[in-house]
Amino acid sequence: MENENLFKRITINPEQCGGRPCIRNMRIRVSDILDMLSEGMLPTEIIDDFPYVEMADIKACLVYASKYINHVVIAA
């Protein structure tokens, strides 16, 4: 799946989760998935715990995080 298609899985709604990025309009935030991965959970374990989360959602979170932090910093 191309990154652009994965990126469409990430939604931002000001009325949901304080406007934080979520997976497919659900109340599971990108940061929740990233936190679980950083704590050592395997993607398959996340899917076992949250059956409505798909592997493509986890990949989308990683793509989103990568795009989010990859911005130009202009020194003053």
Secondary structure, DSSP 8 states (H G I E B T S, - for coil): --HHHHHTTEE--TTSGGG--EETTSS-BHHHHHHHHHTT--HHHHHHHSTT--HHHHHHHHHHHHHHH-------
